[in-house]
Amino acid sequence: MLRWLYFLPAAAWAGEIFFLSVTPNLELPKISFFEADKLAHFAGYALLAGLLIGGWKFFSGHRAPHHAWRWAALALGFGAAMEIVQGTLVPHRVFDLYDIVANSLGALAAAGAWELGRKMLAGREA
């Protein structure tokens, strides 16, 4: 069966993150009241974690507890790896610890939202 296709959106999004991470001289619009770069990191990794968690749910057919946190950890690790790649292999890009913080917060927010939704649905089914 082709259940692995449930992970295709997450793989496509991870590919997009990779492309954006290794593109030299990528500039985001400047917003004076909030740094758009950190918001983009938060949202991008929240989406990645959400797609991974959702892919696992449909792949496995269940909403097992703690799996959301494992997939968020994978997204977090991917984000850290991309920052290391930017800092070491991509010209005109730098390693930024605050980007890793934003990536991590986004991934953890997605896992937290998933777990909260799972618990709320479990309360309705009881």
DSSP file with accessible surface (Angstrom, degrees, kcal/mol):
  #  RESIDUE AA STRUCTURE BP1 BP2  ACC     N-H-->O    O-->H-N    N-H-->O    O-->H-N    TCO  KAPPA ALPHA  PHI   PSI    X-CA   Y-CA   Z-CA
    1    1 A M              0   0  205      0, 0.0     3,-0.4     0, 0.0     2,-0.4   0.000 360.0 360.0 360.0 154.2    0.0    0.0    0.0
    2    2 A L    >   +     0   0  112      1,-0.2     3,-1.8     2,-0.1     4,-0.2  -0.168 360.0 134.4 -97.5  43.8    1.1    3.5   -0.6
    3    3 A R  G >   +     0   0  103     -2,-0.4     3,-2.0     1,-0.3    -1,-0.2   0.755  59.7  74.5 -65.8 -22.5    0.6    4.9    2.9
    4    4 A W  G >  S+     0   0  144     -3,-0.4     3,-2.1     1,-0.3    -1,-0.3   0.722  76.7  79.1 -63.2 -17.6    4.0    6.6    2.8
    5    5 A L  G X  S+     0   0   71     -3,-1.8     3,-1.6     1,-0.3    -1,-0.3   0.729  74.9  74.9 -63.6 -19.3    2.4    9.2    0.5
    6    6 A Y  G <  S+     0   0  114     -3,-2.0     4,-0.3     1,-0.3    -1,-0.3   0.738  94.1  52.9 -62.9 -21.1    0.9   10.7    3.6
    7    7 A F  G <> S+     0   0   43     -3,-2.1     4,-2.5    -4,-0.2    -1,-0.3   0.485  82.4  94.0 -90.3  -2.9    4.4   12.1    4.3
    8    8 A L  H <> S+     0   0   94     -3,-1.6     4,-2.8     1,-0.2     5,-0.2   0.907  82.3  50.9 -60.1 -44.1    4.7   13.6    0.8
    9    9 A P  H  > S+     0   0   69      0, 0.0     4,-2.4     0, 0.0    -1,-0.2   0.928 112.3  47.6 -60.8 -39.4    3.5   17.1    1.9
   10   10 A A  H  > S+     0   0    2     -4,-0.3     4,-2.7    41,-0.3    -2,-0.2   0.915 112.6  48.9 -65.8 -41.9    6.0   17.1    4.8
   11   11 A A  H  X S+     0   0   62     -4,-2.5     4,-2.2     2,-0.2    -1,-0.2   0.908 111.8  49.3 -63.9 -40.6    8.8   16.0    2.4
   12   12 A A  H  X S+     0   0   67     -4,-2.8     4,-2.0    -5,-0.2    -2,-0.2   0.920 112.8  46.8 -64.7 -42.6    7.9   18.7   -0.1
   13   13 A W  H  X S+     0   0   74     -4,-2.4     4,-2.6    -5,-0.2    -2,-0.2   0.902 110.1  52.6 -67.6 -39.9    7.8   21.4    2.6
   14   14 A A  H  X S+     0   0   22     -4,-2.7     4,-2.6     1,-0.2    -1,-0.2   0.899 108.3  52.6 -61.4 -37.7   11.2   20.1    4.0
   15   15 A G  H  X S+     0   0   38     -4,-2.2     4,-2.6     2,-0.2    -1,-0.2   0.899 108.6  49.3 -62.8 -40.5   12.5   20.4    0.4
   16   16 A E  H  X S+     0   0   84     -4,-2.0     4,-2.7     2,-0.2     5,-0.2   0.918 111.0  49.4 -64.8 -43.4   11.3   24.0    0.2
   17   17 A I  H  X S+     0   0   12     -4,-2.6     4,-2.5     2,-0.2    -2,-0.2   0.930 111.1  50.4 -60.6 -44.0   12.9   24.8    3.6
   18   18 A F  H  X S+     0   0   99     -4,-2.6     4,-1.8     2,-0.2    -2,-0.2   0.946 110.7  48.9 -59.0 -47.4   16.1   23.3    2.4
   19   19 A F  H  X S+     0   0  118     -4,-2.6     4,-0.6     1,-0.2    -2,-0.2   0.928 113.7  45.6 -58.5 -47.1   16.0   25.3   -0.8
   20   20 A L  H >< S+     0   0   63     -4,-2.7     3,-0.5     1,-0.2    -1,-0.2   0.859 111.4  54.2 -65.9 -33.7   15.4   28.6    1.1
   21   21 A S  H 3< S+     0   0    8     -4,-2.5    -1,-0.2     1,-0.2    -2,-0.2   0.808 113.0  40.5 -70.7 -31.1   18.1   27.7    3.6
   22   22 A V  H 3< S+     0   0   42     -4,-1.8    -1,-0.2    -3,-0.2    -2,-0.2   0.378  86.4 109.0-102.0   6.0   20.8   27.2    1.0
   23   23 A T    X<  -     0   0   34     -4,-0.6     3,-0.9    -3,-0.5    67,-0.1  -0.722  68.3-132.6 -82.6 115.6   19.9   30.1   -1.3
   24   24 A P  T 3  S+     0   0   60      0, 0.0    68,-0.2     0, 0.0    69,-0.1  -0.356  81.7  12.2 -66.7 149.3   22.6   32.8   -0.9
   25   25 A N  T 3  S+     0   0  104     66,-0.4     2,-0.4    67,-0.3    68,-0.1   0.768  79.2 168.6  59.5  30.9   21.6   36.4   -0.4
   26   26 A L    <   -     0   0   73     -3,-0.9     2,-0.5    -6,-0.1    -1,-0.2  -0.628  15.0-164.5 -76.0 125.9   17.9   35.6    0.4
   27   27 A E        -     0   0  153     -2,-0.4     3,-0.0     3,-0.0    -1,-0.0  -0.949   8.6-158.3-118.3 131.0   16.3   38.7    1.8
   28   28 A L        -     0   0   65     -2,-0.5     9,-0.1     1,-0.1     8,-0.1  -0.730  38.3 -90.0 -97.9 154.7   12.9   38.9    3.6
   29   29 A P        -     0   0   97      0, 0.0     2,-0.4     0, 0.0     7,-0.3  -0.336  43.1-119.3 -62.6 143.3   10.9   42.1    3.8
   30   30 A K        -     0   0  182      6,-0.1     2,-0.5     5,-0.1     5,-0.1  -0.734  26.7-170.2 -87.4 130.3   11.8   44.2    6.8
   31   31 A I    >   -     0   0   72     -2,-0.4     3,-0.5     3,-0.4     5,-0.2  -0.989  15.0-147.5-120.4 125.4    8.9   44.9    9.2
   32   32 A S  T 3  S+     0   0  128     -2,-0.5    -1,-0.1     1,-0.2     3,-0.1   0.856  91.6  44.9 -67.3 -38.0    9.7   47.5   11.9
   33   33 A F  T 3  S+     0   0  174      1,-0.2     2,-0.3     2,-0.0    -1,-0.2   0.677 125.3  17.4 -85.5 -13.5    7.7   46.1   14.8
   34   34 A F  S <  S-     0   0  104     -3,-0.5     2,-0.7     4,-0.0    -3,-0.4  -0.975  82.3-109.6-155.5 140.2    8.7   42.5   14.5
   35   35 A E    >>  -     0   0  112     -2,-0.3     4,-1.5     1,-0.2     3,-0.5  -0.596  24.0-156.2 -75.5 113.6   11.5   40.7   12.7
   36   36 A A  H 3> S+     0   0   16     -2,-0.7     4,-2.7    -7,-0.3     5,-0.2   0.826  87.8  65.2 -61.0 -31.1    9.8   38.9    9.8
   37   37 A D  H 3> S+     0   0   39      1,-0.2     4,-2.2     2,-0.2    -1,-0.2   0.926 103.3  44.6 -60.0 -45.5   12.7   36.4    9.6
   38   38 A K  H <> S+     0   0   30     -3,-0.5     4,-2.7     2,-0.2    -1,-0.2   0.890 112.8  51.5 -69.9 -36.9   11.9   34.9   13.0
   39   39 A L  H  X S+     0   0   93     -4,-1.5     4,-2.8     2,-0.2     5,-0.2   0.918 109.7  50.6 -64.4 -39.4    8.2   34.8   12.3
   40   40 A A  H  X S+     0   0   49     -4,-2.7     4,-2.8     2,-0.2     5,-0.2   0.902 110.8  48.9 -65.6 -40.3    8.9   33.0    9.1
   41   41 A H  H  X S+     0   0   24     -4,-2.2     4,-2.2    -5,-0.2     5,-0.3   0.940 112.4  48.2 -62.8 -47.0   11.1   30.5   10.9
   42   42 A F  H  X S+     0   0   80     -4,-2.7     4,-2.1     1,-0.2    -2,-0.2   0.959 116.9  41.7 -57.5 -51.9    8.4   29.9   13.6
   43   43 A A  H  X S+     0   0   53     -4,-2.8     4,-2.5     1,-0.2     5,-0.2   0.903 113.1  53.3 -65.6 -41.7    5.7   29.4   11.0
   44   44 A G  H  X S+     0   0    9     -4,-2.8     4,-2.2    -5,-0.2    -1,-0.2   0.915 114.2  40.3 -62.6 -42.2    7.8   27.3    8.6
   45   45 A Y  H  X S+     0   0    8     -4,-2.2     4,-2.4     2,-0.2    -1,-0.2   0.794 111.7  56.2 -82.5 -24.4    8.8   24.8   11.3
   46   46 A A  H  X S+     0   0   22     -4,-2.1     4,-2.6    -5,-0.3    -2,-0.2   0.932 111.0  45.9 -65.4 -42.4    5.3   24.8   12.9
   47   47 A L  H  X S+     0   0   83     -4,-2.5     4,-2.7     2,-0.2     5,-0.2   0.929 112.2  50.6 -65.0 -44.2    4.0   23.8    9.4
   48   48 A L  H  X S+     0   0    4     -4,-2.2     4,-2.3     1,-0.2    -2,-0.2   0.949 113.3  44.8 -59.4 -48.6    6.8   21.2    9.0
   49   49 A A  H  X S+     0   0    0     -4,-2.4     4,-2.9     1,-0.2     5,-0.2   0.920 112.9  51.7 -62.6 -42.8    6.1   19.6   12.4
   50   50 A G  H  X S+     0   0   29     -4,-2.6     4,-2.8     1,-0.2     5,-0.2   0.907 110.4  48.2 -61.4 -41.1    2.3   19.7   11.7
   51   51 A L  H  X S+     0   0   50     -4,-2.7     4,-2.5     2,-0.2   -41,-0.3   0.891 113.1  48.3 -67.3 -38.2    2.7   18.0    8.4
   52   52 A L  H  X S+     0   0   21     -4,-2.3     4,-2.4    -5,-0.2    -2,-0.2   0.934 114.0  46.1 -65.6 -44.6    4.9   15.3    9.9
   53   53 A I  H  X S+     0   0    4     -4,-2.9     4,-2.3     2,-0.2    -2,-0.2   0.934 115.2  46.4 -64.4 -45.6    2.5   14.7   12.8
   54   54 A G  H  X S+     0   0   14     -4,-2.8     4,-2.3    -5,-0.2     5,-0.3   0.903 110.6  53.2 -64.4 -39.6   -0.5   14.6   10.5
   55   55 A G  H  X S+     0   0    3     -4,-2.5     4,-2.6    -5,-0.2    -1,-0.2   0.926 110.2  48.0 -60.5 -42.9    1.4   12.3    8.1
   56   56 A W  H  X S+     0   0   61     -4,-2.4     4,-3.1     2,-0.2     5,-0.4   0.915 108.9  53.9 -64.3 -41.2    2.1    9.9   11.0
   57   57 A K  H  X S+     0   0   52     -4,-2.3     4,-2.0     1,-0.2     5,-0.5   0.946 115.8  37.9 -59.8 -47.0   -1.5   10.0   12.1
   58   58 A F  H  < S+     0   0  116     -4,-2.3    -1,-0.2     2,-0.2    -2,-0.2   0.860 117.3  51.6 -75.0 -33.1   -2.8    9.0    8.7
   59   59 A F  H  < S+     0   0   54     -4,-2.6    -2,-0.2    -5,-0.3    -3,-0.2   0.935 121.2  32.0 -66.1 -46.0    0.1    6.6    8.1
   60   60 A S  H  < S-     0   0   27     -4,-3.1    -2,-0.2    -5,-0.2    -1,-0.2   0.710  99.2-133.3 -87.5 -23.1   -0.3    4.7   11.3
   61   61 A G  S  < S+     0   0   57     -4,-2.0     2,-0.3    -5,-0.4    -3,-0.2   0.613  72.2  81.7  81.4  12.6   -4.1    5.1   11.7
   62   62 A H  S    S-     0   0   81     -5,-0.5     2,-0.3    -6,-0.3    -1,-0.2  -0.948  73.7-129.8-144.6 167.9   -4.0    6.2   15.3
   63   63 A R        -     0   0   81     -2,-0.3    -6,-0.1    -3,-0.1     5,-0.0  -0.476  39.1-179.5-112.3  55.5   -3.4    9.2   17.5
   64   64 A A    >   -     0   0   23     -2,-0.3     3,-1.0     1,-0.1     4,-0.4  -0.319  31.3-108.2 -60.8 138.5   -0.9    7.7   19.9
   65   65 A P  T 3  S+     0   0   62      0, 0.0    -1,-0.1     0, 0.0    50,-0.0  -0.292  96.7  21.6 -64.8 154.2    0.3   10.0   22.6
   66   66 A H  T 3> S+     0   0  120      1,-0.1     4,-1.4     4,-0.0     3,-0.1   0.188  91.3 101.1  75.8 -15.1    3.8   11.3   22.5
   67   67 A H  H <> S+     0   0   41     -3,-1.0     4,-2.2     1,-0.2     5,-0.2   0.874  76.4  60.0 -66.4 -33.1    4.3   10.8   18.8
   68   68 A A  H  > S+     0   0    1     -4,-0.4     4,-2.2     1,-0.2    -1,-0.2   0.913 104.3  49.5 -59.9 -40.1    3.7   14.5   18.2
   69   69 A W  H  > S+     0   0  103      1,-0.2     4,-2.1     2,-0.2    -1,-0.2   0.857 108.3  53.3 -69.1 -34.0    6.6   15.4   20.3
   70   70 A R  H  X S+     0   0  153     -4,-1.4     4,-1.7     2,-0.2    -1,-0.2   0.914 111.0  45.5 -66.9 -41.8    8.9   12.9   18.5
   71   71 A W  H  X S+     0   0   54     -4,-2.2     4,-2.3     2,-0.2    -2,-0.2   0.869 111.0  53.4 -70.2 -34.7    8.0   14.4   15.1
   72   72 A A  H  X S+     0   0    0     -4,-2.2     4,-2.7    -5,-0.2    -2,-0.2   0.907 106.7  53.1 -64.1 -38.1    8.5   17.9   16.5
   73   73 A A  H  X S+     0   0   56     -4,-2.1     4,-2.6     2,-0.2    -2,-0.2   0.886 107.2  51.8 -64.2 -36.8   11.9   16.8   17.7
   74   74 A L  H  X S+     0   0   95     -4,-1.7     4,-2.4     2,-0.2    -2,-0.2   0.938 111.1  46.6 -64.0 -45.1   12.7   15.7   14.1
   75   75 A A  H  X S+     0   0    1     -4,-2.3     4,-2.5     2,-0.2    -2,-0.2   0.913 111.8  52.0 -62.6 -39.5   11.6   19.1   12.8
   76   76 A L  H  X S+     0   0   55     -4,-2.7     4,-2.3     2,-0.2    -2,-0.2   0.926 110.1  48.1 -63.0 -44.3   13.7   20.8   15.4
   77   77 A G  H  X S+     0   0   38     -4,-2.6     4,-2.5     1,-0.2    -1,-0.2   0.897 110.2  51.8 -63.4 -40.1   16.8   18.7   14.5
   78   78 A F  H  X S+     0   0   57     -4,-2.4     4,-2.5     2,-0.2    -1,-0.2   0.918 109.3  50.8 -62.3 -42.0   16.2   19.5   10.8
   79   79 A G  H  X S+     0   0    0     -4,-2.5     4,-1.9     2,-0.2    -2,-0.2   0.913 110.6  48.0 -63.3 -41.6   16.1   23.2   11.7
   80   80 A A  H  X S+     0   0   27     -4,-2.3     4,-2.1     1,-0.2    -1,-0.2   0.919 111.3  51.2 -64.5 -41.9   19.3   23.0   13.7
   81   81 A A  H  X S+     0   0   44     -4,-2.5     4,-2.6     1,-0.2    -2,-0.2   0.903 107.8  52.2 -62.2 -40.7   21.0   21.2   10.8
   82   82 A M  H  X S+     0   0   11     -4,-2.5     4,-2.5     1,-0.2    -1,-0.2   0.885 108.2  51.2 -65.1 -36.2   19.9   23.8    8.3
   83   83 A E  H  X S+     0   0    1     -4,-1.9     4,-2.3     2,-0.2    -1,-0.2   0.908 110.0  49.4 -66.6 -38.9   21.3   26.5   10.4
   84   84 A I  H  X S+     0   0   94     -4,-2.1     4,-1.6     2,-0.2     5,-0.3   0.929 110.9  50.1 -64.9 -42.1   24.7   24.7   10.6
   85   85 A V  H  X>S+     0   0   33     -4,-2.6     4,-3.1     1,-0.2     5,-1.0   0.933 110.7  49.8 -60.7 -44.8   24.6   24.2    6.8
   86   86 A Q  H  X5S+     0   0    4     -4,-2.5     4,-0.5     1,-0.2     7,-0.3   0.906 112.9  47.0 -59.8 -41.2   23.9   27.9    6.4
   87   87 A G  H  <5S+     0   0   36     -4,-2.3    -1,-0.2     7,-0.2    -2,-0.2   0.721 126.6  24.9 -75.4 -20.7   26.8   28.8    8.7
   88   88 A T  H  <5S+     0   0   99     -4,-1.6    -2,-0.2    -3,-0.4    -3,-0.2   0.727 130.5  24.8-115.4 -30.0   29.3   26.5    7.2
   89   89 A L  H  <5S+     0   0  130     -4,-3.1    -3,-0.2    -5,-0.3    -2,-0.1   0.596  98.5  78.7-117.3 -15.9   28.5   25.8    3.6
   90   90 A V  S ><<S-     0   0   15     -5,-1.0     3,-1.4    -4,-0.5    -1,-0.1  -0.881  74.0-128.2-107.0 120.9   26.4   28.6    2.1
   91   91 A P  T 3  S+     0   0   78      0, 0.0   -66,-0.4     0, 0.0     3,-0.1  -0.336  90.8  12.8 -63.5 143.1   28.1   31.8    1.0
   92   92 A H  T 3  S+     0   0  143      1,-0.2     2,-0.3   -68,-0.2   -67,-0.3   0.655 106.0 104.7  67.3  16.2   26.6   35.1    2.4
   93   93 A R    <   -     0   0   47     -3,-1.4     2,-0.3    -7,-0.3    -1,-0.2  -0.942  53.6-157.2-122.4 152.6   24.5   33.2    5.0
   94   94 A V        -     0   0  107     -2,-0.3     2,-0.3    -3,-0.1    -7,-0.2  -0.903  24.1-104.9-130.1 154.9   25.3   32.9    8.7
   95   95 A F        -     0   0   98     -2,-0.3     2,-0.4    -8,-0.2   -11,-0.1  -0.604  37.3-170.1 -72.2 133.4   24.5   30.6   11.6
   96   96 A D    >>  -     0   0   43     -2,-0.3     4,-1.4     1,-0.1     3,-0.7  -0.936  19.4-163.5-134.8 111.8   21.9   32.3   13.9
   97   97 A L  H 3> S+     0   0  106     -2,-0.4     4,-2.1     1,-0.2     5,-0.1   0.862  93.6  59.2 -61.0 -34.3   21.0   30.8   17.2
   98   98 A Y  H 3> S+     0   0  169      1,-0.2     4,-2.3     2,-0.2    -1,-0.2   0.804  99.8  56.8 -68.3 -27.5   17.8   32.8   17.4
   99   99 A D  H <> S+     0   0    8     -3,-0.7     4,-3.0     2,-0.2    -1,-0.2   0.908 106.1  50.3 -65.3 -40.2   16.7   31.2   14.2
  100  100 A I  H  X S+     0   0   26     -4,-1.4     4,-2.8     2,-0.2    -2,-0.2   0.912 109.4  51.3 -64.1 -38.6   17.0   27.8   15.9
  101  101 A V  H  X S+     0   0   67     -4,-2.1     4,-2.8     2,-0.2    -2,-0.2   0.943 111.9  46.0 -62.4 -46.0   15.0   29.1   18.8
  102  102 A A  H  X S+     0   0    9     -4,-2.3     4,-2.2     2,-0.2    -2,-0.2   0.918 113.2  50.0 -64.0 -42.3   12.3   30.3   16.5
  103  103 A N  H  X S+     0   0    0     -4,-3.0     4,-2.5     1,-0.2    -2,-0.2   0.935 112.9  47.1 -58.2 -47.5   12.4   26.9   14.6
  104  104 A S  H  X S+     0   0   20     -4,-2.8     4,-2.8     1,-0.2     5,-0.2   0.912 110.7  50.3 -63.9 -44.8   12.1   25.1   17.9
  105  105 A L  H  X S+     0   0   97     -4,-2.8     4,-2.3     1,-0.2    -1,-0.2   0.895 111.4  49.9 -62.7 -38.4    9.3   27.2   19.2
  106  106 A G  H  X S+     0   0    0     -4,-2.2     4,-2.1    -5,-0.2    -2,-0.2   0.944 112.8  45.4 -64.5 -47.2    7.3   26.7   16.0
  107  107 A A  H  X S+     0   0    0     -4,-2.5     4,-2.1     1,-0.2    -2,-0.2   0.923 115.5  47.0 -63.0 -43.3    7.8   22.9   16.0
  108  108 A L  H  X S+     0   0   73     -4,-2.8     4,-2.8     1,-0.2    -1,-0.2   0.864 109.1  54.6 -68.6 -34.2    6.9   22.7   19.7
  109  109 A A  H  X S+     0   0   45     -4,-2.3     4,-2.7    -5,-0.2    -1,-0.2   0.909 108.1  49.8 -64.2 -40.4    3.9   24.9   19.2
  110  110 A A  H  X S+     0   0   17     -4,-2.1     4,-2.5     2,-0.2    -2,-0.2   0.932 112.6  46.4 -63.7 -44.1    2.6   22.5   16.5
  111  111 A A  H  X S+     0   0    0     -4,-2.1     4,-2.8     2,-0.2     5,-0.2   0.914 113.2  50.0 -64.8 -41.2    3.1   19.5   18.7
  112  112 A G  H  X S+     0   0   26     -4,-2.8     4,-2.6     2,-0.2    -2,-0.2   0.921 111.5  47.7 -63.0 -42.7    1.4   21.2   21.6
  113  113 A A  H  X S+     0   0   63     -4,-2.7     4,-2.7     2,-0.2    -2,-0.2   0.910 112.3  50.3 -64.3 -40.7   -1.5   22.2   19.5
  114  114 A W  H  X S+     0   0   74     -4,-2.5     4,-2.6     2,-0.2    -2,-0.2   0.942 112.7  45.7 -61.8 -47.4   -1.8   18.7   18.2
  115  115 A E  H  X S+     0   0   11     -4,-2.8     4,-2.6     2,-0.2    -2,-0.2   0.904 112.7  50.8 -65.3 -39.9   -1.7   17.2   21.7
  116  116 A L  H  X S+     0   0  108     -4,-2.6     4,-2.4    -5,-0.2    -1,-0.2   0.938 112.7  46.1 -62.6 -46.0   -4.3   19.7   23.0
  117  117 A G  H  X S+     0   0   30     -4,-2.7     4,-2.6     2,-0.2     5,-0.2   0.906 111.5  52.2 -62.6 -39.9   -6.6   18.9   20.1
  118  118 A R  H  X S+     0   0   42     -4,-2.6     4,-2.3     1,-0.2    -2,-0.2   0.929 111.7  46.1 -62.4 -43.5   -6.1   15.2   20.6
  119  119 A K  H  X S+     0   0  132     -4,-2.6     4,-1.9     2,-0.2    -1,-0.2   0.886 111.6  51.5 -68.3 -37.5   -7.0   15.5   24.3
  120  120 A M  H  X S+     0   0  118     -4,-2.4     4,-1.4     2,-0.2    -2,-0.2   0.915 112.3  46.2 -66.5 -41.2  -10.0   17.7   23.6
  121  121 A L  H  X S+     0   0   72     -4,-2.6     4,-1.8     1,-0.2    -2,-0.2   0.877 109.7  54.2 -67.2 -36.1  -11.3   15.1   21.0
  122  122 A A  H  X S+     0   0   44     -4,-2.3     4,-1.0     1,-0.2    -1,-0.2   0.882 105.6  54.1 -65.3 -34.8  -10.6   12.3   23.5
  123  123 A G  H  < S+     0   0   54     -4,-1.9    -1,-0.2     1,-0.2    -2,-0.2   0.855 108.1  49.7 -67.2 -33.9  -12.8   14.1   26.1
  124  124 A R  H  < S+     0   0  204     -4,-1.4    -1,-0.2     1,-0.2    -2,-0.2   0.848 108.9  51.9 -70.8 -35.2  -15.7   14.4   23.6
  125  125 A E  H  <        0   0  130     -4,-1.8    -1,-0.2    -5,-0.1    -2,-0.2   0.676 360.0 360.0 -76.6 -17.3  -15.5   10.7   22.8
  126  126 A A     <        0   0  121     -4,-1.0    -3,-0.0    -3,-0.2    -4,-0.0  -0.170 360.0 360.0 -78.0 360.0  -15.6    9.6   26.4
